[in-house]
Every structure is written in structure tokens, then in C-alpha cells.
């Protein structure tokens, strides 16, 4: 079977290109409903999926729900 604990998900977030990124995570996927909250604020984000143990796994379709923040 598929084990969600075989990998970690991180987000590296920046507000401007000249500032170093801030890493959020690791996030654990929710086996019960398939959704996981990962809340952070930034202008750009890079998602990293990383194996944490030697196991068979694959990345299928995934969706991100992104919400625009308040305007300044």
C-alpha cells in the first residue's frame, strides 16, 4: 500500500527575490481525507518533496489551493 510517511513536503517562500527564503515544513499528509493544511504568506514559493526512507512511492496528481492576501 501507499505510505504517506515515506516523504516530507516543504515550501521555501520569499517575499522579494533579494531576500533569502524561509522554509516551512515538513508537512505530514493527512491519510483520512487527503488534505493537509500548509499555511504561509509570501510572493513566491517552491515546493520540495523529499524521501525520508528507502521505500516505493510516486507522485501523482496534486492540487494547491492558493488564496490572494490583502492588498497594501
C-alpha positions in Angstrom: 0.0 0.0 0.0 0.9 3.7 -0.3 2.5 5.1 2.9 2.3 8.9 3.2 5.0 8.9 5.8 7.7 7.9 3.2 8.3 11.5 2.3 8.3 15.1 3.6 6.8 18.2 1.9 8.5 21.6 2.4 7.8 25.1 1.0 10.6 27.7 0.5 8.9 31.1 0.5 10.2 34.5 -0.4 8.6 38.0 -0.3 11.2 39.5 -2.7 13.9 38.0 -4.9 16.7 39.7 -2.9 15.7 38.3 0.5 16.7 34.7 1.5 13.8 32.2 1.5 12.1 30.9 4.6 11.4 27.2 4.8 8.1 25.9 6.1 7.5 22.3 6.9 7.9 19.4 7.0 4.2 18.8 6.4 2.6 15.4 7.0 -0.1 14.4 4.6 -3.5 13.5 6.1 -4.4 9.9 5.2 -8.0 10.3 6.4 -9.2 12.9 3.9 -6.3 13.6 1.6 -6.0 17.3 2.6 -3.2 18.9 4.5 -3.1 22.5 5.8 0.1 24.3 4.9 -0.4 28.0 5.7 2.2 30.7 5.0 2.4 34.1 3.3 4.8 35.1 0.6 5.0 36.3 -3.0 6.6 33.2 -4.4 7.0 29.6 -3.2 8.9 26.5 -4.2 7.6 23.1 -3.2 10.0 20.3 -2.4 9.1 16.7 -1.9 11.8 14.6 -0.3 12.1 10.9 0.5 12.8 10.2 4.2 13.2 6.5 4.0 14.0 3.9 1.3 10.5 3.0 0.1 8.5 2.7 -3.1 6.4 5.8 -3.7 5.4 8.0 -6.6 4.0 11.5 -7.1 0.6 11.5 -8.9 -1.7 14.5 -9.4 -1.7 17.1 -6.7 -3.6 20.4 -6.2 -2.7 23.5 -4.3 -5.4 26.0 -3.2 -3.8 29.5 -3.2 -5.6 32.5 -1.8 -4.6 36.1 -2.5 -3.7 38.1 0.6 -4.8 41.6 1.4 -3.7 44.4 -0.8 -1.5 47.1 0.7 
